[in-house]
Amino acid sequence: MEWGAYNFSNYNSAQPYKYKLSNTTIATELIFLYANRPGFQSYCAVGMGSSVYHQTDYGATGPYYYTRPLSGSKFNFRIAPIGFRFGGKLGAFLEMGLGYKGLVDGGLFYTIHTPPPHAADNKKKSRHKKSMRALA
């Protein structure tokens, strides 16, 4: 949600108007890992999607709702060449890039379910050990 003000002259007066702009973005992102260590990840991210926006202008006599060109949808993108995650199930992240999340994006996260690392490899190893014992 963005709030702001601008000067807009119309045929009645040259009073300043205030506006409220809301933006909703739905997007898909791809993350490429540079480093993946326990408790630390370094990565880059690329995303694209669609944003729906609506602007409401507030003049001297109340809100003015415009449907064109102050509301609609548009293609949106994101490129973040630098990103870091710290922590395990609970942690923090920081990303720097361009696009619908701005220049710098950061926050906290909590992972609900994380499979154990290399769980599939552990199953293969245990099956291999059992088959080796059966041969002996």
Order of alpha helices (4+ residues) and beta strands (2+ residues): beta-beta-beta-beta-beta-beta-beta-alpha
